[in-house]
Amino acid sequence: MKKRIAVIGGGAAGFFAAIHAASPDTEVVLFEKSNKLLSKVRVSGGGRCNVLHHCPYTSELVKAYPRGGRSLKKAFGRFGYPEARAWFEEQGLELKVEADGRVFPKSDSSESVIQVLEKAAQKAGVRIQMQKDLIQLETKEGGYRLEFRDRSTYDCEAVILALGGQPKESGYAFLKSFDLNWVQPCPSLFTFNVPQSPLKDLMGLSVPNAWVQIPATKWKEQGPLLITHWGFSGPAVLKLSAWYAPDLKERNYQFPILINWLGLSEEEARTQLQEYFFAHPAKGVANSRAFDMPSRLWKAILHLAEVPEGKSNRDLSKKEFNRLLENLLRSPFGVSGKTTFKEEFVTAGGLDLRDLDMQTYEVKKYPGLYAIGEFVNVDAITGGYNFQHAWTSAYLAGSKASKLD
Ligand SMILES: Cc1cc2nc3c(=O)[nH]c(=O)nc-3n(C[C@H](O)[C@H](O)[C@H](O)COP(=O)(O)OP(=O)(O)OC[C@H]3O[C@@H](n4cnc5c(N)ncnc54)[C@H](O)[C@@H]3O)c2cc1C
């Protein structure tokens, strides 16, 4: 008799796990609660699906995971970026790497990724059952019993949980009879609302390399920064939201920020500004180009620093010069609330990694039970890393589950 393996969840992780769990010795059934498969893959990356991030080195890759980090080293060492990329290419998916390292299908369409996954699942003989909402999981002699909302049951030897991020703790209720540890869920990857921002009229403007910092903490991140009509967005803000997701939730998304628009140290900024003013003494301060930033933003910063636009560089008082420098390096704003970034978000929290063998994603206390993808306490910054973890964890769990004990 074949080993029966149930995969719960028809997202990226569930599909990839089912494909790798399938073998002549196994019967793999994938249960999906909705009537849609791979729905996040479809909408991901603005419909283009940022399927991976070009990062061949495991030690570098783990740095993109606020939750997971170093505990993912072994997993990525076994099946990381090179292996995942090779798998997709072997299936005939042509990929391209963009300048910032994000990997997309050459077609620029997530449908190409979906087709590859669906074809591979079909070829492997994975059976798919839709509208199967798992509501109860129990151990039984030699395996597990699943119960679905429609009251049907399924007995099997192995279960792979790929239910995605559960925004509420009630999402783990079906496992109540299991002795497991959970990290409280909270949203990650969001932009900052600044209702009183004096820069709202500048929406759409960006700087290439800002630092965004939360004062009186060590929390700061660097990268492109975008002014929006509701506040701030862009990689610097998204990274900050990801790295400090639980802390920012604890502050109820009410906190001050300081923006360094230049990405320079105080010393570097002071020298560059002095040298520019020295070289262009008669130039009007409003028309000065001391740094790489849009002129409308420069003028807005002059306004914040209370430096009269009509003055020439040589006429700036020492106080005005210092106020300008202060606002270039530490413009203060009050964040009040968050907004989802292009509908893209992930859930931080989930099954505690201490409960998992991180080389197989098998739950230590329950042989034959696996948990993968966003359902576990791993999430990443934007850029293809969340899917990378879905492929990695799914491959390791699926391959281990496929083995006969
Ligand atoms: C709009 C958007 C864009 C994104 N873009 C990117 C991107 O470009 N690159 C990137 O790396 N990441 C991206 N992400 C994040 C990425 O999509 C997720 O991290 C990834 O899809 C997680 O895969 P998963 O299989 O673990 O979970 P999911 O994709 O969430 O799949 C879980 C599945 O389980 C099913 N399920 C849940 N509960 C049950 C139950 N009780 N019984 C049966 N089935 C159940 C759900 O219906 C769902 O189909 C994006 C996310 C969003 C929301």
The ligand as an ORCA input file, in Angstrom:
! r2SCAN-3c Opt
* xyz 0 1
  C      -0.311     40.864     -3.210
  C       0.902     40.067     -2.783
  C       2.024     40.091     -3.598
  C       3.156     39.351     -3.228
  N       4.239     39.367     -4.051
  C       5.334     38.635     -3.719
  C       6.446     38.538     -4.603
  O       6.424     39.097     -5.720
  N       7.527     37.810     -4.205
  C       7.557     37.148     -2.998
  O       8.551     36.493     -2.678
  N       6.505     37.186     -2.164
  C       5.391     37.893     -2.507
  N       4.318     37.908     -1.650
  C       4.352     37.032     -0.475
  C       4.068     35.588     -0.963
  O       2.965     35.621     -1.855
  C       3.765     34.649      0.188
  O       4.797     34.700      1.140
  C       3.619     33.207     -0.313
  O       2.554     33.153     -1.260
  C       3.330     32.246      0.829
  O       3.015     30.998      0.281
  P       2.249     29.903      1.143
  O       1.982     28.767      0.217
  O       2.987     29.661      2.395
  O       0.870     30.585      1.569
  P      -0.364     31.062      0.671
  O       0.068     31.475     -0.678
  O      -1.090     32.054      1.507
  O      -1.250     29.750      0.503
  C      -1.958     29.165      1.574
  C      -3.149     28.415      1.016
  O      -3.726     27.636      2.079
  C      -5.124     27.726      1.988
  N      -5.678     27.450      3.319
  C      -5.637     28.251      4.420
  N      -6.277     27.650      5.456
  C      -6.705     26.457      5.014
  C      -7.443     25.386      5.621
  N      -7.853     25.455      6.897
  N      -7.721     24.279      4.879
  C      -7.315     24.195      3.579
  N      -6.625     25.186      2.951
  C      -6.327     26.305      3.655
  C      -5.365     29.155      1.515
  O      -6.665     29.297      0.925
  C      -4.231     29.333      0.489
  O      -4.608     28.921     -0.802
  C       3.169     38.624     -2.001
  C       2.034     38.615     -1.181
  C       0.908     39.326     -1.561
  C      -0.315     39.293     -0.670
*
